[in-house]
Amino acid sequence: MSTELRVFEEGVDIWRAMEQRWREIAAAAVSERGTFRTALSGGRTPLGFYCHMSRRREMPWAETEVFQVDERFVPPGSDESNLRMLRRSLLSGGRVKPAGLHGIPTDGASADEAARRYEEDLRESFGREAAWPVFDLVLLGIGRDGHTASLFPGGPELEERQRWVVASSSPAGARERITLTLPVLNSARNVFFLATGAQKRPVLQRVRGGERGRDLPCSLVRPGIGKLAIFVDRAAGSGL
Ligand code: 6PG
């Protein structure tokens, strides 16, 4: 695994750098496998980037399959829905028409049912014989408590080594969650972490200081074959 930390003055500089790296990864994936599969996180931080990408025509969108990293178990129309946020950012304006948008279905009876249905979708896409789905690019945020995706400090989901998708529980906000598991994140060819603002500095200091463990789930994301890039602004990451 290779890791790089890239610090930028402000958001738009980060977005342009991420866009360029996304373009390179997508071109290689399409050239080698005919498709580019990316799993995208929710939360507030990536919204600006998704809006930035929604205006990028010169991307292989027709060969792109967009998946979710995680979701809150809320009605599809809820303000807290990550899928709704994706539709209203990356897919707004109608310029970005990916070959497929694989949303986590939250219209069922439980978060566990949603997880099983989404895993079924992934197995259809990546092949039932696959040990793990190998995403070309996974975009992750970092919570102030060190969570990433919907993998929370000390959560039992951190030990999952069989399932690709599980239900989890957030200590705050929308409590019931659905999330990709650590083995899936660590099977990715490329992982981006995106963190901005001074409130993310302490958790980044913990990660860059070498802390690793169940209390800091983001520190457990170490893609074995992949590349890890951490994109931050100065407030979050200067001097780390
Ligand atoms: C979610 C995200 C979550 C997010 C972090 C950071 O569903 O909320 O997937 O993992 O990336 O909580 O959230 P912010 O970007 O809002 O700080």
Residues whose N, C-alpha, C, O or C-beta is under 5 A from the ligand:
A	BS01	6PG	S41 G42 G43 R44 T45 P46 D70 L140 G141 I142 G143 T148 A149 S150
